[in-house]
């Protein structure tokens, strides 16, 4: 049987990331690899990214003819899911439709048969087993209902990125196309919407992380979890393993102010292996010394040919917003991403910094006219959402 996984489009929350990143649907890649071993040989999983496919939905449904369609729905995508689920029911009579993700916590749609809530792993397995054994809709629904609120107790199997291989080149991080997210911590839930990954989950062995990198020939690598840079010893060991296997890549990683300041040699080594971008979570500086400290860390990052990307989440008062904008302009840093309350309240930073003329000229000189235009176009689009 064929199971069709669908991302119906890009949610508002993910559109906030577009100046930096178009994410691959990592939640669905994880879910795709959670089928019980006894069913894997009997199930073919196909994936559609409707943000990239646009008008080809009907054509793909006819070609695939799925027995089960699984949507990953996020807030604001209610109408998209409703429309696409309706089409699935109409074009492939007899197909079942399931909904996972944020929207599964609501009422769903009249065209959705199953809601995969807190435990989509067990819900998916119960649904697939029911279809294979030709159980009735009512019986499958009862079985899904018994597991839908169970908690996930074991770490998830690693993501099956093969399901979206056809789209991989289109998942970008800045000017680096074909960027793949590599995790260094196990996943205990399905939530990959934030640009920066996990900090407190169980650690994966570094050897396993490096094997992931080694398998990604020709791809750019985004190391999205915090542990690599939060622990200098772990970072040093990781770099040793990369050097041992000569894994030169275009790397993007989540950085640490403290580790950069105290371990510049590790930054230099990583830059030598291909580090291109370092994401820096930034709170509003506490005092003058903190302003100086953060400015020095950004100088060190630039010194080694790495571009810092500053991530801000906390809401700022107007005078703090103006201070940050001045500070960024003074250091000629325009690559800023606002998330959460900062995005809702302080988007004027984009106007004063990220879409300013001086930043456009700087980006054109460093990364070419095409990338400078792309960045500013995406920043302008975020002002409208």
C-alpha positions as CSV (number, residue, x, y, z in Angstrom):
1,X,0.0,0.0,0.0
2,X,1.0,3.6,-0.6
3,X,1.0,6.2,2.2
4,X,1.2,9.8,1.0
5,X,2.8,12.4,3.4
6,X,1.9,16.0,2.6
7,X,3.1,19.3,3.7
8,X,0.2,21.5,2.6
9,X,2.2,24.7,2.4
10,X,4.4,26.9,4.6
11,X,2.8,28.1,7.8
12,X,3.2,31.7,9.0
13,X,5.6,30.7,11.7
14,X,7.9,29.1,9.1
15,X,7.6,32.1,6.8
16,X,9.2,34.2,9.5
17,X,12.4,32.2,8.8
18,X,12.4,32.8,5.0
19,X,15.2,35.4,4.9
20,X,17.5,32.7,6.2
21,X,15.9,29.3,5.6
22,X,13.4,27.2,3.8
23,X,13.2,24.2,6.0
24,X,12.7,20.6,4.9
25,X,9.7,19.0,6.7
26,X,11.8,17.2,9.3
27,X,8.7,16.2,11.3
28,X,7.4,14.1,8.4
29,X,10.9,12.6,7.8
30,X,10.9,11.4,11.4
31,X,7.4,10.0,11.2
32,X,8.2,8.2,8.0
33,X,10.8,6.1,9.8
34,X,8.6,5.1,12.8
35,X,6.6,2.3,11.1
36,X,7.0,-1.1,12.8
37,X,9.5,-3.3,11.1
38,X,6.8,-5.9,10.3
39,X,5.0,-3.4,8.1
40,X,7.9,-1.6,6.4
41,X,8.1,-4.0,3.5
42,X,4.4,-3.7,2.8
43,X,4.3,0.1,2.8
44,X,5.7,2.7,0.3
45,X,5.9,6.2,1.6
46,X,5.7,9.1,-0.8
47,X,6.0,12.8,0.0
48,X,4.6,15.9,-1.5
49,X,5.7,19.4,-0.6
50,X,2.8,21.6,-1.8
51,X,4.8,24.8,-1.1
52,X,7.0,23.7,-4.0
53,X,4.6,21.7,-6.1
54,X,1.9,24.5,-6.3
55,X,-0.7,23.5,-8.9
56,X,0.2,19.8,-9.4
57,X,-1.8,18.3,-6.5
58,X,-4.5,16.6,-8.6
59,X,-1.9,15.1,-11.0
60,X,0.1,13.6,-8.2
61,X,-2.9,12.1,-6.4
62,X,-3.9,10.4,-9.6
63,X,-0.4,9.0,-10.2
64,X,0.2,7.9,-6.6
65,X,-3.3,6.5,-5.7
66,X,-2.6,6.4,-2.0
67,X,-4.5,4.2,0.5
68,X,-3.7,6.8,3.2
69,X,-2.9,10.5,3.1
70,X,-1.2,12.1,6.1
71,X,-1.1,15.9,6.4
72,X,1.2,17.8,8.7
73,X,-0.9,20.8,9.6
74,X,0.3,23.9,11.5
75,X,-1.6,26.9,12.8
76,X,-3.1,29.0,10.0
77,X,-3.2,26.1,7.5
78,X,-6.8,25.0,8.3
79,X,-8.2,26.1,4.9
80,X,-5.3,24.5,3.0
81,X,-5.7,21.2,4.8
82,X,-9.5,21.2,4.3
83,X,-9.2,21.9,0.6
84,X,-6.5,19.4,-0.1
85,X,-8.2,16.7,2.1
86,X,-11.4,17.2,0.2
87,X,-9.6,16.8,-3.1
88,X,-7.9,13.7,-1.9
89,X,-11.3,12.1,-1.0
90,X,-12.7,13.2,-4.4
91,X,-9.9,12.1,-6.6
92,X,-9.0,8.8,-4.9
93,X,-12.2,7.3,-3.7
94,X,-11.7,5.1,-0.6
95,X,-8.5,6.7,0.5
96,X,-8.2,7.5,4.2
97,X,-7.0,10.9,5.5
98,X,-5.1,11.6,8.7
99,X,-4.0,14.9,10.2
100,X,-0.9,15.3,12.4
101,X,0.9,18.4,13.8
102,X,-0.5,21.4,15.6
103,X,-3.9,21.2,13.8
104,X,-4.5,17.7,15.1
105,X,-5.3,19.2,18.5
106,X,-8.4,20.9,17.0
107,X,-11.5,19.5,15.4
108,X,-9.8,18.7,12.1
109,X,-11.9,18.7,9.0
110,X,-15.0,16.7,7.9
111,X,-12.6,15.1,5.3
112,X,-10.1,14.0,7.9
113,X,-10.7,10.4,9.3
114,X,-8.0,10.3,11.9
115,X,-6.3,12.8,14.2
116,X,-2.7,11.9,15.1
117,X,-2.3,13.8,18.3
118,X,0.3,13.4,21.1
119,X,1.6,10.1,19.8
120,X,1.6,10.1,16.0
121,X,3.9,7.1,16.0
122,X,1.4,4.7,17.5
123,X,-1.5,6.4,15.7
124,X,0.2,5.9,12.3
125,X,1.0,2.3,13.1
126,X,-2.5,1.5,14.1
127,X,-3.9,3.2,11.0
128,X,-1.6,1.4,8.6
129,X,-2.2,-2.0,10.3
130,X,-5.9,-1.4,10.1
131,X,-5.8,-0.7,6.4
132,X,-3.6,-3.7,5.6
133,X,-5.9,-6.0,7.6
134,X,-9.0,-4.4,6.0
135,X,-10.6,-3.3,9.2
136,X,-13.5,-0.9,9.1
137,X,-13.2,2.8,9.5
138,X,-14.9,2.7,12.8
139,X,-12.6,0.0,14.2
140,X,-9.4,1.8,13.0
141,X,-10.8,5.0,14.5
142,X,-11.3,3.3,17.9
143,X,-7.8,1.9,17.9
144,X,-6.3,5.3,17.0
145,X,-8.3,6.9,19.7
146,X,-6.8,4.5,22.3
147,X,-3.3,5.6,21.5
148,X,-3.6,9.2,20.3
149,X,-2.9,10.8,23.7
150,X,-0.2,8.4,24.8
151,X,3.2,10.0,25.4
152,X,6.2,9.1,23.4
153,X,8.6,7.4,25.9
154,X,11.5,6.2,23.6
155,X,13.7,8.4,21.4
156,X,12.5,8.5,17.8
157,X,14.3,6.6,15.1
158,X,16.4,9.0,13.0
159,X,14.7,10.8,10.2
160,X,14.2,9.2,6.8
161,X,15.4,12.2,4.7
162,X,15.1,10.0,1.6
163,X,11.3,10.8,1.3
164,X,12.0,14.4,0.2
165,X,15.2,13.8,-1.9
166,X,13.5,15.2,-5.1
167,X,13.1,18.6,-3.3
168,X,16.4,18.7,-1.5
169,X,18.2,21.2,-3.7
170,X,15.3,23.7,-3.0
171,X,15.7,23.7,0.8
172,X,18.1,26.5,1.3
173,X,19.9,28.2,4.1
174,X,20.9,31.7,2.8
175,X,22.9,31.2,-0.4
176,X,23.6,27.5,0.3
177,X,21.1,25.4,-1.6
178,X,20.5,21.7,-0.7
179,X,20.9,22.3,3.0
180,X,20.2,19.3,5.2
181,X,19.5,19.6,8.9
182,X,21.7,17.3,11.0
183,X,20.7,16.7,14.6
184,X,23.1,15.9,17.4
185,X,20.4,15.2,20.0
186,X,17.8,12.5,19.9
187,X,14.2,13.5,19.3
188,X,11.4,12.8,21.9
189,X,8.7,14.7,20.1
190,X,7.7,16.1,16.7
191,X,8.5,19.8,16.8
192,X,11.1,21.2,14.5
193,X,9.5,24.6,13.7
194,X,12.2,26.7,15.5
195,X,15.2,27.6,13.5
196,X,17.5,26.6,16.4
197,X,17.1,23.0,17.6
198,X,17.3,21.3,21.0
199,X,19.4,21.9,24.0
200,X,18.4,19.3,26.7
201,X,17.5,16.1,24.8
202,X,19.7,13.0,25.1
203,X,22.9,13.4,23.1
204,X,23.6,11.3,20.0
205,X,27.0,9.8,19.7
206,X,29.3,12.1,17.7
207,X,30.2,9.1,15.5
208,X,26.6,8.8,14.4
209,X,26.4,12.6,13.7
210,X,29.5,12.4,11.6
211,X,28.1,9.4,9.7
212,X,25.1,11.5,8.8
213,X,27.4,14.2,7.5
214,X,29.5,11.7,5.6
215,X,26.3,10.4,3.8
216,X,25.4,13.9,2.6
217,X,27.7,14.1,-0.4
218,X,27.3,17.4,-2.1
219,X,24.9,18.9,0.5
220,X,25.3,21.8,2.8
221,X,24.9,20.8,6.5
222,X,23.0,22.7,9.1
223,X,24.0,21.5,12.6
224,X,20.9,22.8,14.4
225,X,21.2,21.6,18.0
226,X,23.0,23.6,20.7
227,X,25.2,21.0,22.3
228,X,28.0,21.1,19.6
229,X,29.0,24.6,20.6
230,X,27.8,24.6,24.2
231,X,30.4,22.0,25.1
232,X,33.9,22.9,23.8
233,X,35.1,19.4,24.5
234,X,32.3,17.9,22.4
235,X,33.0,20.5,19.6
236,X,36.7,19.6,19.6
237,X,36.0,15.9,19.4
238,X,33.5,16.6,16.6
239,X,36.0,18.5,14.6
240,X,38.6,15.8,15.1
241,X,36.2,13.3,13.6
242,X,35.4,15.6,10.6
243,X,39.2,16.0,9.9
244,X,39.8,12.3,10.3
245,X,37.3,11.6,7.5
246,X,38.2,14.8,5.5
247,X,34.6,15.9,5.6
248,X,34.9,19.3,4.0
249,X,31.4,20.8,3.6
250,X,29.5,24.1,3.7
251,X,28.5,24.1,7.4
252,X,26.0,26.2,9.2
253,X,25.8,25.8,13.0
254,X,24.3,27.2,16.1
255,X,27.0,29.0,18.1
256,X,27.7,30.0,21.6
257,X,29.0,33.5,22.7
258,X,31.1,32.0,25.5
259,X,32.6,29.2,23.5
260,X,33.7,31.5,20.7
261,X,35.2,34.0,23.1
262,X,37.1,31.4,25.1
263,X,38.0,28.9,22.3
264,X,38.9,30.9,19.2
265,X,41.1,28.1,17.9
266,X,38.0,25.9,17.6
267,X,36.3,28.5,15.5
268,X,39.4,28.7,13.3
269,X,39.5,25.0,12.9
270,X,35.8,24.8,12.0
271,X,36.2,27.6,9.5
272,X,39.0,25.6,7.9
273,X,36.5,22.6,7.5
274,X,34.0,24.9,5.8
275,X,32.0,26.7,8.5
276,X,30.1,29.5,6.7
277,X,27.4,30.7,9.1
278,X,27.2,30.8,12.9
279,X,23.7,31.5,14.4
280,X,24.0,33.5,17.6
281,X,21.0,33.7,20.0
282,X,21.1,37.2,21.4
283,X,19.4,38.8,24.4
284,X,19.4,42.5,24.8
285,X,22.8,43.4,26.4
286,X,22.7,44.0,30.1
287,X,25.3,46.8,30.3
288,X,28.1,48.5,28.5
289,X,30.5,45.5,29.1
290,X,28.0,43.2,27.6
291,X,27.7,45.4,24.4
292,X,31.5,45.3,24.1
293,X,31.6,41.5,24.8
294,X,29.1,40.7,22.1
295,X,30.8,43.1,19.6
296,X,34.1,41.4,20.2
297,X,32.6,37.9,19.6
298,X,31.1,39.1,16.3
299,X,34.5,40.6,15.3
300,X,36.1,37.2,16.0
301,X,33.5,35.3,13.9
302,X,34.1,37.7,11.0
303,X,37.8,37.5,11.4
304,X,37.7,33.8,10.4
305,X,35.5,34.4,7.3
306,X,32.2,33.2,9.0
307,X,29.0,35.2,8.7
308,X,27.1,35.7,12.0
309,X,23.3,35.5,12.0
310,X,21.8,37.1,15.0
311,X,18.6,35.6,16.4
312,X,16.4,37.6,18.8
313,X,13.2,36.5,20.5
314,X,12.4,38.7,23.4
315,X,10.2,41.8,22.9
316,X,12.1,45.1,23.2
317,X,11.0,48.5,24.3
318,X,11.2,51.2,21.6
319,X,14.4,52.7,23.0
320,X,16.0,49.2,23.2
321,X,15.0,48.5,19.6
322,X,16.6,51.7,18.4
323,X,19.7,50.9,20.4
324,X,20.0,47.5,18.8
325,X,19.5,48.9,15.3
326,X,22.2,51.5,15.9
327,X,24.6,48.9,17.3
328,X,24.0,46.6,14.3
329,X,24.5,49.4,11.8
330,X,27.7,50.5,13.6
331,X,29.1,47.0,13.2
332,X,27.7,46.6,9.7
333,X,25.7,43.5,10.7
334,X,22.4,43.1,8.8
335,X,21.7,39.4,9.1
336,X,19.1,39.4,11.8
337,X,16.2,37.0,12.5
338,X,13.4,38.0,14.8
339,X,11.2,35.2,16.3
340,X,8.4,35.1,18.8
341,X,7.5,38.3,20.5
342,X,10.4,40.2,18.9
343,X,9.0,39.4,15.5
344,X,5.6,40.7,16.5
345,X,6.8,43.8,18.2
346,X,10.1,44.8,16.7
347,X,10.1,44.3,13.0
348,X,11.1,47.9,12.5
349,X,14.7,46.5,13.0
350,X,14.3,44.9,9.6
351,X,13.4,48.3,8.1
352,X,16.3,50.1,9.7
353,X,18.9,47.4,9.2
354,X,18.2,44.3,7.1
355,X,16.5,46.1,4.1
356,X,18.6,49.2,4.2
357,X,20.7,50.3,1.3
358,X,24.0,49.9,3.0
359,X,23.3,46.3,3.9
360,X,22.2,45.6,0.3
361,X,25.5,47.0,-1.0
362,X,27.5,45.0,1.6
363,X,25.7,41.7,0.7
364,X,26.1,42.4,-3.0
365,X,29.8,42.8,-2.6
366,X,30.2,39.7,-0.4
367,X,27.6,37.2,-1.8
368,X,26.5,38.6,-5.2
369,X,23.6,40.6,-6.5
370,X,21.2,37.6,-6.7
371,X,21.6,36.6,-3.0
372,X,21.4,40.3,-1.9
373,X,18.1,40.7,-3.7
374,X,16.8,37.4,-2.4
375,X,17.5,38.3,1.2
376,X,15.9,41.7,1.0
377,X,12.9,40.3,-0.9
378,X,12.3,37.8,1.8
379,X,12.7,40.4,4.6
380,X,10.2,42.6,2.9
381,X,7.7,39.7,2.6
382,X,8.0,39.0,6.3
383,X,6.9,42.6,7.0
384,X,3.6,41.7,5.4
385,X,2.7,38.5,7.3
